[in-house]
Amino acid sequence: MGRNSCGSKEGLNKGAWTANEDRLLITYVNTHGEGKWTTVPYKAGLKRSGKSCRLRWLNYLSPKIKRGNFSEEENDLIIRLHKLLGNRLALSSLYFLVKYLFLS
């Protein structure tokens, strides 16, 4: 009664990614772009699931990711939003999402 998977999960690597796997994924995405994540592992030569490749790219490898501490401006904005909205994290997150998607 379970959900049918669209592919065999046997033989896939699980656990920590190696530097070589990261390089293969970065090279592939830089060449072909993001999208069609189910085909990425096969075309890039990775033994990972498409979901694993998508999450690795979006959460760790994408150049869009800002790393490091918040700037003073961002700290002030977070404090002002907290004073205005309280602990309603969803509304605060929505503000940052809109700012990131439409104002950057």
KEDODREN-761784 format. One record per residue: residue in three letters; y, z, x of N, C-alpha, C, O in turn. Coordinates in steps of 0.02 Angstrom, whole numbers, always signed. Each point is the difference from the previous one (the first is absolute). Example, Ala and Ser with C-alpha at 12.3 -4.5 7.8 and 13.67 -1.06 7.14 Angstrom:
% KEDODREN-761784
+------+--------+--------+--------+--------+--------+--------+--------+--------+--------+--------+--------+--------+
: code :    n_Y :    n_Z :    n_X :   ca_Y :   ca_Z :   ca_X :    c_Y :    c_Z :    c_X :    o_Y :    o_Z :    o_X :
+------+--------+--------+--------+--------+--------+--------+--------+--------+--------+--------+--------+--------+
:  ALA :   -284 :   +390 :   +660 :    +59 :     +0 :    -45 :    +60 :     +0 :    +45 :     -1 :    +33 :    +52 :
:  SER :    +54 :    -69 :    -70 :    +59 :     +3 :    +42 :    +55 :    +37 :    -39 :    +55 :     +8 :    +25 :
+------+--------+--------+--------+--------+--------+--------+--------+--------+--------+--------+--------+--------+
END
This chain:
% KEDODREN-761784
+------+--------+--------+--------+--------+--------+--------+--------+--------+--------+--------+--------+--------+
: code :    n_Y :    n_Z :    n_X :   ca_Y :   ca_Z :   ca_X :    c_Y :    c_Z :    c_X :    o_Y :    o_Z :    o_X :
+------+--------+--------+--------+--------+--------+--------+--------+--------+--------+--------+--------+--------+
:  MET :    -60 :     +0 :    +40 :    +60 :     +0 :    -40 :    +63 :     +0 :    +42 :    +55 :     +4 :    -27 :
:  GLY :    -61 :     -9 :    +91 :    +59 :     +1 :    +43 :    +34 :    -68 :     +2 :    -24 :    -49 :    -28 :
:  ARG :    +78 :    +48 :    +62 :    +38 :    -61 :     +8 :    -33 :    -43 :    +53 :    -21 :    +24 :    +52 :
:  ASN :    +16 :    -88 :    -65 :    -28 :    -47 :    +49 :    +52 :    -15 :    +52 :    +57 :    -17 :    -16 :
:  SER :    -76 :    +22 :    +79 :    +47 :    -17 :    +53 :     -2 :    -76 :    +10 :    -50 :    -32 :    -15 :
:  CYS :   +104 :     +6 :    +41 :     +4 :    -73 :     +9 :    -30 :    -22 :    +67 :     -1 :    -59 :    +15 :
:  GLY :    -23 :   +106 :    +24 :    -30 :    -19 :    +64 :    -42 :    +57 :    +26 :     +5 :    +57 :    -22 :
:  SER :    -47 :    -73 :    +70 :    -43 :    +50 :    +29 :    +40 :    +44 :    +48 :    +40 :    -26 :    +40 :
:  LYS :    -50 :    +90 :    -43 :    +36 :    +47 :    +43 :    -42 :    +17 :    +62 :    +22 :    +40 :    +42 :
:  GLU :    -80 :    -69 :    -36 :    -43 :    +14 :    +57 :    +28 :    -33 :    +63 :    +25 :    -56 :     -3 :
:  GLY :    -30 :    +91 :    +58 :    +23 :    -27 :    +64 :    +74 :     +6 :    +13 :    +25 :    -24 :    +51 :
:  LEU :    +11 :    +58 :    -96 :    +72 :     +9 :    +11 :    +13 :    +61 :    +41 :    -34 :    +51 :     -6 :
:  ASN :    +85 :    -55 :    +49 :    +21 :    +58 :    +40 :    +35 :    +50 :    -45 :    +39 :    -19 :    -44 :
:  LYS :    -52 :    +81 :    +55 :    +36 :    +53 :    -35 :    +28 :    +47 :    +52 :    -24 :     +2 :    +57 :
:  GLY :    +75 :    +35 :    -76 :    +28 :    +48 :    +47 :    +61 :    -29 :    +36 :    +33 :    -45 :    -25 :
:  ALA :    -20 :    +73 :    +83 :    +60 :    -16 :    +38 :     +1 :    -74 :    +21 :    -51 :    -29 :    +17 :
:  TRP :   +111 :     +1 :    -19 :    +11 :    -68 :    +23 :     +8 :     -1 :    +76 :    +30 :    +46 :    +28 :
:  THR :    -55 :    -98 :     +3 :     +9 :     -8 :    +73 :    +64 :    -40 :    +13 :    +26 :    -33 :    -45 :
:  ALA :     -2 :    +36 :   +106 :    +59 :    -38 :    +20 :    -13 :    -75 :     -7 :    +45 :    -38 :    -18 :
:  ASN :   -106 :    +17 :    +32 :    -17 :    -71 :     -6 :     +2 :    -22 :    -73 :    +26 :    -55 :    -15 :
:  GLU :    -51 :    +96 :    -30 :     +3 :    -17 :    -72 :    +72 :     -5 :    -23 :    +18 :    -44 :    -38 :
:  ASP :    +24 :    +91 :    +61 :    +71 :     -3 :    -17 :    +32 :    -65 :    +24 :    +37 :    -32 :    -37 :
:  ARG :    -53 :    +12 :    +98 :    +28 :    -62 :    +27 :    -22 :    -61 :    -41 :    +40 :    -44 :    -15 :
:  LEU :   -104 :    +43 :     -4 :    -25 :    -56 :    -40 :    +37 :     -3 :    -67 :    +19 :    -54 :    -23 :
:  LEU :    -10 :   +111 :     -9 :    +33 :     +2 :    -65 :    +74 :    -20 :     +6 :    +25 :    -39 :    -40 :
:  ILE :     +9 :    +65 :    +90 :    +71 :    -17 :    +11 :     +8 :    -75 :    +13 :    +44 :    -32 :    -29 :
:  THR :    -86 :     +5 :    +72 :     +3 :    -72 :    +16 :    -12 :    -42 :    -63 :    +36 :    -48 :    -12 :
:  TYR :    -85 :    +67 :    -27 :    -15 :    -38 :    -61 :    +58 :     +2 :    -49 :    +21 :    -52 :    -26 :
:  VAL :     +4 :   +112 :    +12 :    +54 :     +6 :    -50 :    +64 :    -33 :    +25 :    +35 :    -31 :    -40 :
:  ASN :    -20 :    +35 :   +104 :    +59 :    -33 :    +26 :     -5 :    -76 :     -5 :    +50 :    -35 :     -9 :
:  THR :   -111 :     +9 :    +15 :    -11 :    -72 :     -3 :     -3 :    -25 :    -72 :    +32 :    -51 :    -16 :
:  HIS :    -69 :    +86 :    -27 :    -14 :    -25 :    -67 :    +38 :    +37 :    -55 :     +2 :    -24 :    -57 :
:  GLY :    +30 :    +79 :    +72 :    +37 :    +38 :    -50 :    -44 :    +49 :    -37 :    -61 :     -1 :     +6 :
:  GLU :    +94 :    +44 :    -45 :    -36 :    +49 :    -41 :    -27 :    -34 :    -63 :    +26 :    -50 :    -23 :
:  GLY :    -79 :    +80 :     -4 :    -28 :    -25 :    -62 :    -72 :    -21 :     +8 :    -25 :     -8 :    +55 :
:  LYS :     -8 :     -1 :   -113 :    -71 :    -18 :     -2 :    -40 :    +44 :    +46 :    -37 :    -24 :    +43 :
:  TRP :    +44 :    +89 :    -53 :    -30 :    +49 :    +46 :    -76 :     -2 :     +0 :    -31 :    +22 :    +48 :
:  THR :     +0 :    -48 :   -101 :    -73 :     -3 :     +0 :    -27 :    -50 :    +51 :    -57 :     +7 :    +23 :
:  THR :    +97 :    -56 :     -5 :    -23 :    -50 :    +49 :    +21 :    +16 :    +71 :    -26 :    -28 :    +48 :
:  VAL :    +74 :    +73 :    -40 :    +27 :    +16 :    +67 :    -54 :    +22 :    +49 :     -1 :    -26 :    +56 :
:  PRO :    -43 :    +74 :    -73 :    -47 :    +22 :    +51 :    -45 :    -56 :    +26 :    -16 :     -1 :    +60 :
:  TYR :     -5 :    -44 :   -103 :    -44 :    -54 :    +21 :    +37 :    -50 :    +45 :    -25 :    -21 :    +52 :
:  LYS :    +86 :     +3 :    -73 :    +38 :    -49 :    +39 :    +28 :    +28 :    +65 :    +10 :    -36 :    +48 :
:  ALA :     +2 :   +102 :    -47 :    +27 :    +31 :    +60 :    -55 :    +23 :    +48 :    +14 :    +20 :    +57 :
:  GLY :    -76 :    -23 :    -79 :    -55 :    +21 :    +43 :    -11 :    +75 :     +1 :    -23 :    +28 :    +50 :
:  LEU :    +41 :     +6 :   -105 :     -8 :    +73 :     -5 :    -60 :    +18 :    -43 :    -16 :    -36 :    -47 :
:  LYS :    -16 :    +89 :    +64 :    -55 :    +26 :    -41 :    +26 :    +59 :    -40 :    -25 :    +57 :     +7 :
:  ARG :    +74 :    -71 :    -49 :    +31 :    +50 :    -43 :     +6 :    -29 :    -70 :     -7 :    -60 :    -10 :
:  SER :    +20 :   +102 :    -39 :    +11 :    -24 :    -68 :    +72 :    -25 :     -5 :    +43 :    +18 :    +40 :
:  GLY :    -30 :    -60 :    -89 :    +67 :    -24 :    -12 :    +48 :    +57 :    -16 :    +58 :     +0 :    +20 :
:  LYS :    -83 :    +49 :    -58 :    +41 :    +58 :    -17 :    +19 :    +39 :    +63 :    +57 :    +21 :     +7 :
:  SER :   -103 :    -13 :    +37 :    +13 :    +36 :    +62 :    +52 :    -36 :    +42 :    +44 :    +32 :    +29 :
:  CYS :    -48 :    -98 :    -26 :    +49 :    -40 :    +37 :    +70 :     +6 :    -32 :    +49 :     +8 :    +35 :
:  ARG :    -47 :    -12 :   -101 :    +64 :     +5 :    -35 :    +32 :    +68 :    +12 :    +60 :     +3 :    +15 :
:  LEU :    -98 :    +50 :    -22 :    +27 :    +67 :    +10 :    +21 :    +11 :    +73 :    +52 :    +32 :    +12 :
:  ARG :    -91 :    -57 :    +35 :    +18 :     +7 :    +71 :    +67 :    -35 :    +14 :    +42 :    +27 :    +35 :
:  TRP :    -34 :    -87 :    -63 :    +62 :    -37 :    +11 :    +59 :    +35 :    -33 :    +51 :    +11 :    +32 :
:  LEU :    -58 :     +7 :    -95 :    +57 :    +28 :    -37 :    +20 :    +70 :    +24 :    +59 :    +18 :     -2 :
:  ASN :   -108 :    +21 :    +24 :    +15 :    +70 :    +17 :    +11 :    +13 :    +75 :    +30 :    +50 :    +18 :
:  TYR :    -52 :    -96 :    +25 :     +4 :    +14 :    +72 :    +29 :    -57 :    +42 :    +39 :    +13 :    +46 :
:  LEU :    -55 :    -75 :    -61 :    +14 :    -55 :    +46 :    +61 :    -42 :    -19 :    +28 :    -34 :    +44 :
:  SER :     -8 :    +34 :   -106 :    +54 :    -42 :    -23 :    +65 :    +18 :    +37 :    +16 :    +59 :     +7 :
:  PRO :    +22 :   -110 :    +15 :    +63 :    +14 :    +33 :    +54 :    +28 :    -48 :    +52 :    +23 :    +23 :
:  LYS :    -64 :    -25 :    -88 :    +47 :    +26 :    -49 :     +0 :    +76 :     -2 :    +46 :    +30 :    -28 :
:  ILE :    -97 :     +1 :    +56 :     -6 :    +73 :     -3 :    +51 :    +32 :    +46 :     +5 :    -17 :    +59 :
:  LYS :    +33 :    +63 :    -87 :    +49 :    +37 :    +40 :    -33 :    +63 :    +24 :    -25 :    +40 :    -39 :
:  ARG :    +25 :    -30 :   +103 :    -30 :    +60 :    +29 :    +55 :    +45 :    +28 :    +55 :    -23 :    +15 :
:  GLY :    -70 :    +86 :     -9 :    +48 :    +46 :    +30 :    +33 :    +44 :    -52 :    -19 :     +1 :    -59 :
:  ASN :    +69 :    +35 :    +81 :    +35 :    +48 :    -43 :    +49 :    -36 :    -47 :    +19 :    -57 :    +12 :
:  PHE :     +0 :    +93 :    -65 :    +51 :    -25 :    -45 :    +68 :     +3 :    +34 :    +12 :    +45 :    +41 :
:  SER :    +31 :    -92 :    -57 :    +69 :     +3 :    +26 :    +39 :    +53 :    -39 :    -24 :    +25 :    -51 :
:  GLU :    +83 :     -8 :    +75 :    +42 :    +50 :    -35 :    +17 :    -25 :    -70 :     +1 :    +39 :    -47 :
:  GLU :    +13 :   -104 :    +41 :    +16 :    -29 :    -65 :    -58 :     +7 :    -49 :     +9 :    +17 :    -58 :
:  GLU :    -70 :    -30 :    +84 :    -60 :     +6 :    -43 :    -12 :    +73 :    -19 :    -18 :    +14 :    -57 :
:  ASN :    +28 :    +32 :   +104 :     -7 :    +71 :    -16 :    +48 :    +22 :    -54 :    -19 :    +34 :    -47 :
:  ASP :    +83 :    -55 :    +53 :    +50 :    +17 :    -50 :    -18 :    -28 :    -68 :     +8 :    +33 :    -51 :
:  LEU :    -34 :    -95 :    +50 :    -20 :    -31 :    -63 :    -57 :    +38 :    -32 :     +0 :    +11 :    -61 :
:  ILE :    -49 :     +9 :   +100 :    -57 :    +38 :    -27 :    +24 :    +66 :    -29 :    -23 :    +19 :    -54 :
:  ILE :    +68 :    +15 :    +88 :    +26 :    +64 :    -25 :    +38 :    -11 :    -65 :     -8 :    +39 :    -47 :
:  ARG :    +51 :    -91 :    +44 :    +38 :    -14 :    -61 :    -46 :    -18 :    -58 :    +12 :    +23 :    -56 :
:  LEU :    -64 :    -63 :    +69 :    -47 :    -17 :    -53 :    -38 :    +61 :    -25 :    -13 :     +7 :    -59 :
:  HIS :     -4 :    +37 :   +105 :    -35 :    +61 :    -20 :    +44 :    +44 :    -43 :    -23 :    +30 :    -49 :
:  LYS :    +87 :    -25 :    +67 :    +47 :    +40 :    -40 :     +8 :    -31 :    -70 :     +5 :    +36 :    -50 :
:  LEU :     -3 :   -103 :    +48 :     +9 :    -34 :    -64 :    -62 :     -1 :    -43 :     +3 :    +12 :    -60 :
:  LEU :    -61 :    -26 :    +91 :    -62 :    -10 :    -38 :    -49 :    +58 :     +4 :    -47 :     +3 :    -38 :
:  GLY :    +59 :    +43 :    +83 :    -48 :    +55 :     +9 :    -63 :    -25 :    +34 :     +3 :    -43 :    +44 :
:  ASN :    -59 :    +70 :    -65 :    -64 :    -17 :    +31 :    -34 :    -60 :    -33 :    -61 :     -9 :     +8 :
:  ARG :    +98 :    -30 :    -44 :    -29 :    -59 :    -32 :     -8 :    -55 :    +52 :    +43 :    -45 :     +6 :
:  LEU :    -96 :    +49 :    +30 :    -12 :    -44 :    +57 :     -4 :    -74 :    -21 :    +22 :    -44 :    +37 :
:  ALA :    -50 :    +31 :    -95 :     -7 :    -70 :    -22 :    +68 :    -34 :     -6 :     +7 :    -58 :    +19 :
:  LEU :    +43 :    +93 :    -45 :    +67 :    -30 :     -6 :    +32 :    -11 :    +68 :    +31 :    -51 :    +12 :
:  SER :    -39 :    +99 :    +33 :    +27 :     -8 :    +67 :    -34 :    -58 :    +36 :    +33 :    -39 :    +33 :
:  SER :    -98 :    +34 :    -41 :    -38 :    -54 :    +31 :    +22 :    -68 :    -27 :     +5 :    -48 :    +37 :
:  LEU :     +7 :    +46 :   -102 :    +23 :    -62 :    -31 :    +66 :    -23 :    +30 :     +9 :    -60 :    +12 :
:  TYR :    +36 :   +106 :     +0 :    +64 :    -17 :    +31 :    -12 :    -34 :    +68 :    +30 :    -52 :    +14 :
:  PHE :    -73 :    +82 :    +27 :    -12 :    -28 :    +67 :    -36 :    -67 :     -5 :    +13 :    -45 :    +40 :
:  LEU :    -58 :    +37 :    -88 :    -35 :    -63 :     -9 :    +48 :    -55 :    -19 :     -3 :    -55 :    +29 :
:  VAL :    +48 :    +68 :    -76 :    +49 :    -50 :    -20 :    +45 :    -16 :    +58 :    +16 :    -59 :    +12 :
:  LYS :     +6 :   +109 :    +25 :    +43 :    -12 :    +58 :    -35 :    -43 :    +52 :    +30 :    -45 :    +28 :
:  TYR :    -93 :    +59 :    -16 :    -38 :    -36 :    +50 :    -11 :    -73 :    -21 :     +8 :    -46 :    +40 :
:  LEU :    -28 :    +36 :   -104 :    -17 :    -67 :    -23 :    +60 :    -45 :    -12 :     -3 :    -60 :    +13 :
:  PHE :    +57 :    +89 :    -39 :    +54 :    -43 :    -23 :    +64 :     +5 :    +41 :    +41 :    -45 :     -1 :
:  LEU :    -33 :    +99 :    +38 :    +63 :     +9 :    +36 :     -6 :     -8 :    +75 :    +49 :     +3 :    +36 :
:  SER :   -110 :    -15 :    -12 :    -10 :     -7 :    +73 :    +12 :    -72 :    +21 :     -5 :    -16 :    +59 :
+------+--------+--------+--------+--------+--------+--------+--------+--------+--------+--------+--------+--------+
END
